[in-house]
Amino acid sequence: MLILGIETSCDETAAAVVADGSEVRSNIIASQHTIHAAYGGVVPELACRSHIENLQPVIAAALEQAHVTLGDIDVLAVTHGPGLVGALLVGVSLAKALAYSLGKPLVAVHHLEGHISAIYLEYPAVPSPYIALVVSGGHTDLYYCPQRGHYVVLGRTRDDAAGESFDKIAKMLHLGYPGGPIVDRLAQQGDPSAIHFPRAMLDKETFDFSFSGVKTAVRSHVLQMRDTRGGRFFHDDLFWPLPTSLEWESHRNNIMASFQQAVVDALVTKTRRAVVQTEARAVVVVGGVACNSALRREMHRTGEECGIPVFFPSPILCTDNAAMIACAAAHRYQMAPRYYQEQCFLDLDAWPDLILSNVLAEA
């Protein structure tokens, strides 16, 4: 069974061909980072226009790399939420048109289920039940997964997502976009214990997260910093111009390392608590922030202490991609092929605030 997956939920235009839900024949991603870098974040209107321009060429490239044609495709899959509504509509509209013209079934996929499913492309035998941490620029969610395709929400961020806080810190200090890889690189040159930034909600029983406080703490710290002569590095929160001294670079790297450690501590502590309370047999960490070196290191260490395996997808499968969407669709389709063959998909719409739940996963 060949599945053509389409992903346009945010700022990555992606298409992939996956065979039998496990073999990635192609996985094409057109990034928009250079478009949004000038703004320090994703501009929805520009993202939508880019999807319109790139989606058909990306699909053509995915088919060519997989050495197949549209006629060879058995099932189509598309992300229908959550995400930017305009961006989602580009993918959903084209997927519906292709499915209608080809007479093929169309499977609508939740973006976060796609991220969790990415782990099965490389580790098909993940033991259940497991804890899934979905951590990206738009989401920081913790799930208990008794088996594949079943999701129980344990906690979510109450404000900024973890990846969003990385981007905002990078934007605040004019470091570039996307912020996650930049902060990670600078943090490796700093001391994570140099500054104690707050770890919000660690002393509460909830599994929810909060990252707006640590972002504010970084801002306050930078405003109060002084050089060896007693002068302030910055006089206002524009943080401009940037100092060019080695002293500032050292302070900056320590700030990045300490900030990153605060975020990682919150993620790891909550995940470990979930493992203990649910007696999970494994941990799965997915999403763009799963590429972070400190998170990978600390989560693996926690897994060893708890005596359970921790699984991370390869970096290319952590960020938004269509192979994960095709993988999720394959599992759904295999569970209920007749349902997808008979359903009318022409009324499929984009859901920007779609919630991943057990009911949705079993629909």
N, C-alpha and C positions, 0 to 999 in steps of 0.2 A: 504494500500500500504506500503510495507516494502522496505526501501532504505538502502543499504550498502554504507557508505561513507568511503573514503580513503583519508588521508592527509599525504603528505611527502614533503612539500615545503621547510623545513629547517632542524631543528634538533629534531623534534618530529615525531615519527612513530605512526600514529593513525588510528583507525578504529572504526566505530560506526554503530549501527543499529537503525534507526529512523522510527517510524510508522506514516504514514499520515503527515509527515513533522512537527510533533509537539511532539510526545511522544518518549522520548529517552529510548530505550530498553537496550542499552549498549553504553559505551563510553570509549574505552580502549586507553591509551596513554603510549607509551614507551619513557621515556625521555632519552636524551643523555648528560645531564648536567655533569655527572661525567667524560665522555669521553673528553669533551671540556674544562673542568675547568682548566686543566694544561696549556692551551694556552690562557686563558682569552677571548675566543671567539670561534665561530664555525669554524671548519676546514672542508671545503667542502668534501674533499676526505674521511675523517673519517665519516662524516655524511652519505655519500652515502653507504659506506660499512655497516654501522649500519642499515640503512633502508633495505638493501638486506637481512641481517640476521634476522631482527625482523618483517618485514611486514607480512609474512605468519602466524607466531605464533600470532601476534596481531589480525589479521583477525579471526583466529580460536577462540581466546579468546572472541572477540566481538560476534561472532555467538553463542558460548556456553553460554555466560552471557545472551543473548537475548532469549535463548532456541529456536533457529531456525537453519535451515541448509541453505546451499547455494541455494538449490532448492526452498526454501521458498521466496527468495529475488525477488522482482519485478523489481527493478531499481538499477543500480550501479551508484555511483557518485565519482568523483576524482578531486582533485586540479590539474589544468594544468598550473598554473602560477598566479602571479609571484613567484620567489623564486630561489633557487639554481638549475641550470639546471640538474645536475646529480641526485640530490635528487628527483626532480619532475619526471624525467624519470622512476625512480623505481616504483613510484605509478601509473603513467600513463600506463606503460607497463603491470603491473600486472592487472590493471583494464580492459584494452583492452582484455587481454587473458581470464579473467573471463567472460566478457560480450560476447565474441565470443563463448566460450565453452558452456555457459549456454543459449545462444540465448536471452539475455536480453538487453534492451536499456541502454546506457551509457550516463550520463550527465556530461559534463566538466564544472567545477566551478572555477570562479575567487576567489583567496584566500581572497581578501578583501571583496568581496560580501559575502563570507562565514562568515567572522567576523561580518559584519553588520547583517546578517541573524540570528546570534546567539541570538540576543535579542528576536526574535519571539519564541524561545523555552521556554521562561519564561514569556514574555509579548506579547501575540499575538495581543493585541489591541493598539499598539503604534499609537498615533494620527499622521496623516499626514497633512501638510508637516512637516518634521523634519530635523534637522541638525545632521549629523553623523560625529563624530570625531573618526577616526581610528588611534590609537596610539600604536606602538609596537616597537620591536627592529629593524625592517626593514622599517617601514612605519610611517609617520605622515601626514595624509591626512584629509581634511575637505570637506564634501559633503553636498549638498542640495538635499534632497530626497522628491520630490513631492508626491510619492507613493511608495509602495514596489516594488523593482525591477527597479526603475528609479533613476539614479545618475547623478548629475551635479557637476563637480569638481569645488570647490571654491578656494582651495589652497593646497599646498604640501610643504614639507620641501625642502629647496634648497641645503642642505648639509646633516648633520647627522640627523637621525631619533631621536626622543626623547628617546626611549629605548636604542638606540645605544649610546647616550651620557651618560646614566646611566652606561652602561657596560664599557665604556671607562674610566670614572672617577674611577670606582671600580678597573679596571685593573691598572690604573695609580698608585693608592695608595695600590695595592696588597691586596685588600679586599676580592676578590673571585669572582666567576662566578656562575650564572648570577648576574649582578650588581644591577638590579632593586630592588629586595627584600632586599638586604643588605643595599643599600643606604636608602631605606624607613625606615628600622629598626633603623639605626644609627641616621637618621634625627629626629626621634621621641624623641631622647634624647638631641637634640640640639636646638639652637635658630635660627629660620628662618630669623630674622632681624639682625643677628650679622654682616653679610657681605653683601654688595650690589653688586651682580653680574649682568651683563648686561642682559636686556630683548630685544633681537634683533628684529627689524622691527615692534615694537609696534606702532610707530608713523607714519607708512605708511599705505596707504589705502589697500594694498594687503592683502590677507588672507594667504599668504605663511609664512612659519616658517623658522627659522635658529637657530641651536643649537651648531654649531662649535665654535662660539665666547665665549659662557659661559664656554665651556670646556677649552678653552685656558685661560680664565680669572682665572679659578680654578687653573690651572697649575702655572700661574704667581704668584698668591697669595701664594700658598704653598711654592714656591721657596723663597719668600721674608719673610716668617714667622720666627720670633725669639722667643726663650724661655725667661723666666724671667731673665736669666743671660746675655741676649744679644746675645747668640749664635744661629746660624741657625739650624733649625730642619733637613734640608737637604742641601747638598752641590752641588748636581746636580739633573737633572731631572730623574735619575733612582729611586729616592725616596726610597733608600734602604741603610742601614737597617731601618726598621720601629722603631720609638721611642716606648718605653714601659711605659712612664710616664703617670700619670693621667692628667697632663697638656696637653700633646699631644692629648689624647683621647677627652678631652673637646673641643680643637680646631677642631679636626677632625669631631666631631659631629656637631659643628656649621657650618663647611664648608658644610657638607652633607645637613644639613637643609636649608642653604641659597641657595645652588645650586639647590636643589629640588624645592624650592619656586620660583626660577627664571624660571625654566622650566614650572612649573604649571601655573604661572602667564601668560606666553605666550600662553599656550594652552587655558586657560579659557578666556582670553581677546579676542582672535581671535574668539572663539566659540560664545561668547556673542555678539560680533559685527555682526557675521553672523546671529544670531537669530533676532537681531533688524532690519537688512537690508532686510531680507527675510520674516519677520513676521512668522517665524516657530512656530509650536505649541508644539514642544518637542525637546529634545536633547537626542541623543543616543551616548554613549561613549563605544567603544569596542577595543579589542586588549590587549596584555599583560600588557601594562602600565596602563590600566583601573583598574588593581588591586591596584594601588598606593593609599595609604590612604589619602594623601594630595589632590590628584586630585579629588578623590571622595568627600571629604569634601568641597572643594572650588567650584566644579561644582554644587553640590546640593545647596550650598548657592546662587550661581548665578541664578540657576533655580527658587529658591524662590523669589529672587529679581525681576526676569523677569515675574514671575507668570506662569511658565510653568513647566511640569514634566521633570525630568532627569532620564534616564534609564541606568543602568549598568548591564551586565550579571553577574552571579555568577563567582567567580574566575576561576573555572574549565572550564568555557566556554569563558573566556577572552583569555587565552593562546591558542596556536594552538591545535585544536582538530578536529575530524572527524564528530562529531554530527552537527556542524555548516555547514559543507560541505553538509551533507545529507539534512539538512533543506533548504539550498539554492537550491539544486537540486530538492527538492520536489516542490517548488514554480514554478520553471522553467518548470518542467515536467507537472504539472497541467495546466499551461497556454497553452502548445502546445504538448500534448501527441503524436499526430500523427507524428509531426516533429521528435521527438526523437525515435519513433518506426521505422521510415523509413530511418533515416540518416545512412550513412556509417561512423562508428567511427574508422575504422582501420587506417585512416590517421591522427588521433588525435596525436598532438605532444605537447611537453612541451614548454612553452613560459616564459622564465625567466624574461622578462621585460614587461609582459602583463599589459596593462592599463585598468583600470575599467572605462567604459563609458556607456552612455545611449544606444548607438548602440549595444555594446557587451551584455548588460543586456537583450536586446530585441531579440537577435539573436536566 
